[in-house]
């Protein structure tokens, strides 16, 4: 008879009616979720079921329904998931006697479903394993849970399949942080399982006698191998489980479980925690020959693709794990390298790419000096390095040819969806900014690019270039045949572009030939785009070798041509021109008139050029860098010419009157203002830029006055002013005063965050200038007084995160650059109060800015002249110290996401270093508010000791473990989170003592 939680579980006087009502409600909700035709009803049912899983009644209802023989599959799956989730997260809801009943009930369910639905059995097994994490080994009898399992399997052999699944998931739960166990108990559980490893393997070995369970046994063995055990390699080398896995490798159909076992054995044999390869050589000598015997199957067309993938995975694992041994370059290791080359040559990318990580790690070992320290003197190091590079040279040469074809445009690239094609093109256009790609074709490009860079690091860029040049020549020949196949040539050029940083700027054999080939290629848009990008990638080479003016003229001609073919090629040509103007700027001063004509045509939208507004910014930047190389007088004139096509359309709008300016779409203005930002940023002639901004100020002021309500336009205009300030610095003269007066006045009515970040730039440049003290003081007080009136509650911070972010970034700048103005000001105390309100805002940037501001206050002694104002700081901080500490500890323990832990900790430790014993008292007072049911005394003590060590100057990294532990303990489940939040009250600035 089953031991039901309904009779033993809570020992609470629940009414039968309520239990039955909830059980029926669960069934009805599940029926609606899976079978109701109305999406709204299904969503409501799903929401109800999620809410149900969070209530305490879910324990009894889920258990009852699992024991109920009439429950259908949907009910069983949901209830098993509910029970598993409750055990993992909410075990502390139960009194101790209920936990004992739960243990008995789960055992009964495990037996009941030993042949039942696999999904249900798995969830019950995970629930039992999670329970084992929570309760002590003694609660399972003398041998812990493994001993209990052994006894149960001996007593009830008919239930072995169910128990075997539990044995499989048990070690996996050691690293499952969904389980709300205290860190100390988690560590203890890992030790318990590790100590029971031998017993677990004994059970599994005995189960090998049941032939139909062999696959399950090997799955469980692989799971146990993932534990950080210390079984010696010589023991494993002859272990029956290992021999069974090896035998299964050579069966007709490769067992996935046997591959998993061998894979885990490879990892174990190389892991430092097991003693590494030297200690585990007996095991390595057993498994490596067995894997090498599978090499012939890699290219066996009769083999199933999944089998080939499994074999390739073993070779890749072997390469990754034994890479340091392989790097020595012995004859035996080269056999593995050749096998990995065969994997890399497989036509299926998923298989070939398994080796990419190996080639990267091998490259690091071969090229990094640290790998050769053991060889002693410089001559020995260099000799060994050269020997190894020579040994692996042919492998990397082969690798280049094996992977380069994979970057060809797909035959069906035009069939990709609009978004996928856009992402694919963007990846080819700008590899550096495409690391977040999800499209398979894009990921392939990035991975192959990395492999080519690894090869160039080993072979040298010039040698790699020669290999790719051969492929380019072959591709160019295909361009000229009757089918005009452009894709191979484009792929070769893409690869040549990828390795550009590794090719010598003095390379004189291949690059001139490549440059002579480029104008002869067909004007196919995708090919032309890559031609332009390749030219841009070799801008440093062009600067070094282009003593012949005809080379630059030819290059500029190709780029101008590229701007007229398609939007994609125009974007690539504009980017390439920016690179060339950056690296060849001195040589291009003589081409300024021609460059200006291209720029003016593109910016004005004249002629046949297809350069978009966004890409025209590359042209703005390109000419700005060339102008930087001109003498002062010439630069001033050139800058005026550069601004002319930008200022003209703005002036025309302003001349039409305020009403027209007010109604303009933001983009009609920002498209021009953004160009000013690029000009002021990249023309490095401070006086010339100062003159330009002074002439332009009437136009800027008109836009400020009429469009102050428009965030996009204000952001663009403030960005332009910021770069003008940054470049011109003290040459700004009276213009800076006019800018500050403007934004100070406008901020009172239109609280645009960009007014604050522009002020931050001004503070950074002029903060320490005594002549600017008066108007900076007025600026600081006006901006901060208005902001603190805006941000009076956490709700206000949540609704205005950008204002909060830029406000406290500005405040931090004030501490660092003008603390004599800021700390004694009347706004400083109110800004600290404002920061205390907003610490727990969920917006990441706003929260980080506030925490950084507080850290800067606590570290005031490190700022310029900060020590003089410590006493003034203390009069503000000390009365608020207890509350600040409480809010910071509340943030550590759940009021902020765990991803902010480092920033919060930095602020708390800065407070502790600044106030020593006082801070420790504040911390002790705050932590004591948390009930012992949430945080044990030992966890409190460790945390406070870490703060004490910080006050004495201990290394921060050494203190993180107990701080992270307190954070984990307080976040372990929703109940504890609510208890901690209720105790620390992070949204209350002051706690009123309870009498």
HELIX and SHEET records of a PDB file:
HELIX    1   1 UNK A    5  UNK A    8  1                                   4    
HELIX    2   2 UNK A   16  UNK A   35  1                                  20    
HELIX    3   3 UNK A   39  UNK A   53  1                                  15    
HELIX    4   4 UNK A   57  UNK A   67  1                                  11    
HELIX    5   5 UNK A   73  UNK A   89  1                                  17    
HELIX    6   6 UNK A   91  UNK A   93  5                                   3    
HELIX    7   7 UNK A   96  UNK A  112  1                                  17    
HELIX    8   8 UNK A  118  UNK A  134  1                                  17    
HELIX    9   9 UNK A  137  UNK A  140  5                                   4    
HELIX   10  10 UNK A  144  UNK A  155  1                                  12    
HELIX   11  11 UNK A  157  UNK A  159  5                                   3    
HELIX   12  12 UNK A  160  UNK A  170  1                                  11    
HELIX   13  13 UNK A  171  UNK A  175  5                                   5    
HELIX   14  14 UNK A  183  UNK A  195  1                                  13    
HELIX   15  15 UNK A  197  UNK A  207  1                                  11    
HELIX   16  16 UNK A  211  UNK A  213  5                                   3    
HELIX   17  17 UNK A  214  UNK A  225  1                                  12    
HELIX   18  18 UNK A  233  UNK A  237  1                                   5    
HELIX   19  19 UNK A  240  UNK A  249  1                                  10    
HELIX   20  20 UNK A  256  UNK A  270  1                                  15    
HELIX   21  21 UNK A  272  UNK A  274  5                                   3    
HELIX   22  22 UNK A  276  UNK A  279  1                                   4    
HELIX   23  23 UNK A  281  UNK A  292  1                                  12    
HELIX   24  24 UNK A  295  UNK A  299  5                                   5    
HELIX   25  25 UNK A  305  UNK A  321  1                                  17    
HELIX   26  26 UNK A  323  UNK A  326  1                                   4    
HELIX   27  27 UNK A  331  UNK A  344  1                                  14    
HELIX   28  28 UNK A  349  UNK A  352  1                                   4    
HELIX   29  29 UNK A  353  UNK A  355  5                                   3    
HELIX   30  30 UNK A  356  UNK A  367  1                                  12    
HELIX   31  31 UNK A  369  UNK A  375  5                                   7    
HELIX   32  32 UNK A  378  UNK A  391  1                                  14    
HELIX   33  33 UNK A  393  UNK A  404  1                                  12    
HELIX   34  34 UNK A  405  UNK A  407  5                                   3    
HELIX   35  35 UNK A  413  UNK A  415  5                                   3    
HELIX   36  36 UNK A  418  UNK A  429  1                                  12    
HELIX   37  37 UNK A  431  UNK A  433  5                                   3    
HELIX   38  38 UNK A  440  UNK A  459  1                                  20    
HELIX   39  39 UNK A  461  UNK A  479  1                                  19    
HELIX   40  40 UNK A  487  UNK A  498  1                                  12    
HELIX   41  41 UNK A  500  UNK A  502  5                                   3    
HELIX   42  42 UNK A  511  UNK A  518  1                                   8    
HELIX   43  43 UNK A  525  UNK A  537  1                                  13    
HELIX   44  44 UNK A  539  UNK A  545  1                                   7    
HELIX   45  45 UNK A  549  UNK A  562  1                                  14    
HELIX   46  46 UNK A  567  UNK A  583  1                                  17    
HELIX   47  47 UNK A  585  UNK A  588  1                                   4    
HELIX   48  48 UNK A  589  UNK A  591  5                                   3    
HELIX   49  49 UNK A  592  UNK A  604  1                                  13    
HELIX   50  50 UNK A  613  UNK A  628  1                                  16    
HELIX   51  51 UNK A  632  UNK A  655  1                                  24    
HELIX   52  52 UNK A  658  UNK A  663  1                                   6    
HELIX   53  53 UNK A  666  UNK A  682  1                                  17    
HELIX   54  54 UNK A  686  UNK A  707  1                                  22    
HELIX   55  55 UNK A  711  UNK A  728  1                                  18    
HELIX   56  56 UNK A  729  UNK A  732  5                                   4    
HELIX   57  57 UNK A  734  UNK A  749  1                                  16    
HELIX   58  58 UNK A  753  UNK A  766  1                                  14    
HELIX   59  59 UNK A  770  UNK A  772  5                                   3    
HELIX   60  60 UNK A  773  UNK A  790  1                                  18    
HELIX   61  61 UNK A  794  UNK A  799  1                                   6    
HELIX   62  62 UNK A  801  UNK A  822  1                                  22    
HELIX   63  63 UNK A  827  UNK A  838  1                                  12    
HELIX   64  64 UNK A  844  UNK A  858  1                                  15    
HELIX   65  65 UNK A  860  UNK A  862  5                                   3    
HELIX   66  66 UNK A  866  UNK A  869  5                                   4    
HELIX   67  67 UNK A  870  UNK A  877  1                                   8    
HELIX   68  68 UNK A  878  UNK A  880  5                                   3    
HELIX   69  69 UNK A  881  UNK A  890  1                                  10    
HELIX   70  70 UNK A  891  UNK A  895  3                                   5    
HELIX   71  71 UNK A  898  UNK A  900  5                                   3    
HELIX   72  72 UNK A  901  UNK A  927  1                                  27    
HELIX   73  73 UNK A  937  UNK A  951  1                                  15    
HELIX   74  74 UNK A  956  UNK A  970  1                                  15    
HELIX   75  75 UNK A  974  UNK A  984  1                                  11    
END                                                                             
